[in-house]
């Protein structure tokens, strides 16, 4: 397989930058300042309805889960960049066979061929 490692690195860095921006925006949204907390507060001294509190909790948990997923994805991109530097990018980490270019186009941080990816996901 003849990969243009410079193009691969650019693509991975662009994806990492995009993820970093998204992570920063999401993290900022989870860290509300005092004005935002006040705007979410009740307009009256009556306690917030439990359903409203539940909805807010659900949304924050969902955002936290998305943040965790995006952070893990950024780590996978870092690992792919390391593989480019080591000269092992595009080879399955299990069998050592070349990962098809079509797969790398779709998943530039792929670590495994399709067969071994399936095994990883089933574990």
NUROKOL-287731 format. One record per residue (C-alpha): x, y, z. Coordinates in nm, 4 decimals, always signed. Each point is the difference from the previous one (the first is absolute). Layout:
BEGIN
        px        py        pz
         X         Y         Z
...
***
This chain:
BEGIN
        px        py        pz
   +0.0000   +0.0000   +0.0000
   +0.1349   +0.3388   -0.0887
   -0.1411   +0.2606   +0.2354
   +0.0789   +0.3684   -0.0175
   +0.1045   +0.0356   +0.3635
   -0.0031   +0.3799   -0.0197
   -0.3627   -0.0051   -0.1175
   -0.0863   -0.2525   +0.2723
   +0.1606   +0.2179   +0.2674
   -0.1801   +0.3110   -0.1259
   -0.3341   -0.1794   +0.0028
   +0.0551   -0.1383   +0.3499
   +0.1128   +0.3394   +0.1337
   -0.3013   +0.1724   -0.1586
   -0.2327   -0.2549   +0.1612
   +0.1750   +0.0398   +0.3353
   -0.0346   +0.3801   -0.0213
   -0.3693   -0.0330   -0.0866
   -0.0530   -0.2311   +0.2973
   +0.1938   +0.2325   +0.2310
   -0.2262   +0.2898   -0.0980
   -0.3118   -0.2090   +0.0568
   +0.1299   -0.1296   +0.3346
   +0.0842   +0.3537   +0.1158
   -0.3441   +0.1286   -0.0968
   -0.1758   -0.2891   +0.1707
   +0.2167   +0.0261   +0.3111
   -0.0712   +0.3722   +0.0208
   -0.3709   -0.0768   -0.0207
   +0.0264   -0.2377   +0.2945
   +0.1830   +0.2549   +0.2126
   -0.2705   +0.2608   +0.0455
   +0.0897   +0.3372   +0.1427
   -0.2104   +0.1757   +0.2650
   -0.2119   +0.1936   -0.2524
   -0.0936   -0.3196   -0.1820
   -0.0824   -0.1768   +0.3247
   -0.2282   +0.2884   +0.0913
   -0.1745   -0.0120   -0.3366
   -0.0756   -0.3667   +0.0558
   -0.1297   +0.0657   +0.3492
   -0.3601   +0.0423   +0.0984
   -0.1781   +0.3286   -0.0520
   -0.1889   -0.0553   +0.3221
   +0.1111   -0.1214   +0.3419
   -0.1817   -0.3306   -0.0640
   +0.2279   -0.2998   -0.0521
   +0.0706   -0.1192   -0.3522
   -0.2353   -0.2710   -0.1217
   +0.1630   -0.3453   +0.0249
   -0.0606   -0.0657   -0.3705
   +0.1882   +0.3192   -0.0907
   +0.2890   -0.0984   +0.2242
   -0.0001   -0.3481   -0.1544
   +0.0094   +0.1428   -0.3515
   +0.2922   +0.2257   +0.0895
   +0.1870   -0.2910   +0.1597
   -0.0610   -0.2186   -0.3040
   +0.1310   +0.2677   -0.2387
   +0.3141   +0.0532   +0.2068
   +0.0669   -0.3734   +0.0233
   -0.0498   -0.0330   -0.3749
   +0.2440   +0.2841   -0.0659
   +0.2527   -0.1532   +0.2401
   -0.0262   -0.3349   -0.1812
   +0.0531   +0.1701   -0.3364
   +0.3009   +0.1827   +0.1438
   +0.1479   -0.3298   +0.1178
   -0.0509   -0.1567   -0.3443
   +0.1597   +0.2957   -0.1798
   +0.2966   -0.0019   +0.2364
   +0.0536   -0.3717   -0.0629
   -0.0187   +0.0630   -0.3753
   +0.2688   +0.2699   +0.0322
   +0.2197   -0.2552   +0.1801
   -0.0495   -0.2444   -0.2886
   +0.1084   +0.2706   -0.2439
   +0.3129   +0.0637   +0.2091
   +0.0758   -0.3717   -0.0151
   -0.0484   +0.0026   -0.3793
   +0.2445   +0.2915   -0.0294
   +0.2513   -0.2011   +0.2035
   -0.0467   -0.2945   -0.2364
   +0.0703   +0.2306   -0.2948
   +0.3245   +0.1089   +0.1672
   +0.1012   -0.3617   +0.0765
   -0.0836   -0.1126   -0.3533
   -0.2667   -0.2441   +0.1168
   -0.3030   +0.2037   -0.1101
   -0.2361   -0.1993   -0.2204
   +0.0972   -0.3385   +0.1417
   -0.2319   -0.2048   +0.2190
   +0.1288   -0.0085   +0.3577
   -0.1109   -0.3625   +0.0347
   +0.1076   -0.1741   -0.3204
   +0.2350   +0.2568   -0.1540
   -0.1798   -0.0086   -0.3345
   -0.0643   +0.3228   -0.1848
   -0.3315   +0.1668   +0.0730
   -0.1826   +0.0712   -0.3268
   +0.0300   +0.3616   -0.1139
   -0.3797   +0.0240   -0.0219
   -0.0233   -0.0782   +0.3717
   +0.2677   +0.2560   +0.0837
   -0.1865   +0.2579   -0.2078
   -0.3108   -0.0553   +0.2109
   +0.1813   -0.0511   +0.3314
   +0.3418   +0.1652   -0.0199
   +0.0810   -0.1053   +0.3564
   -0.0812   -0.3687   -0.0641
   +0.2264   -0.2354   +0.1939
   -0.1343   -0.3283   -0.1280
   -0.1114   -0.1677   -0.3208
   -0.3752   -0.0611   -0.0246
   +0.0214   -0.3569   +0.1341
   +0.2028   +0.0950   +0.3052
   -0.2069   +0.3134   +0.0616
   -0.3054   -0.2257   +0.0222
   +0.1816   -0.2142   +0.2562
   +0.0931   +0.3088   +0.2039
   -0.3585   +0.1218   +0.0026
   -0.1381   -0.3367   +0.1058
   +0.2361   -0.0201   +0.3002
***
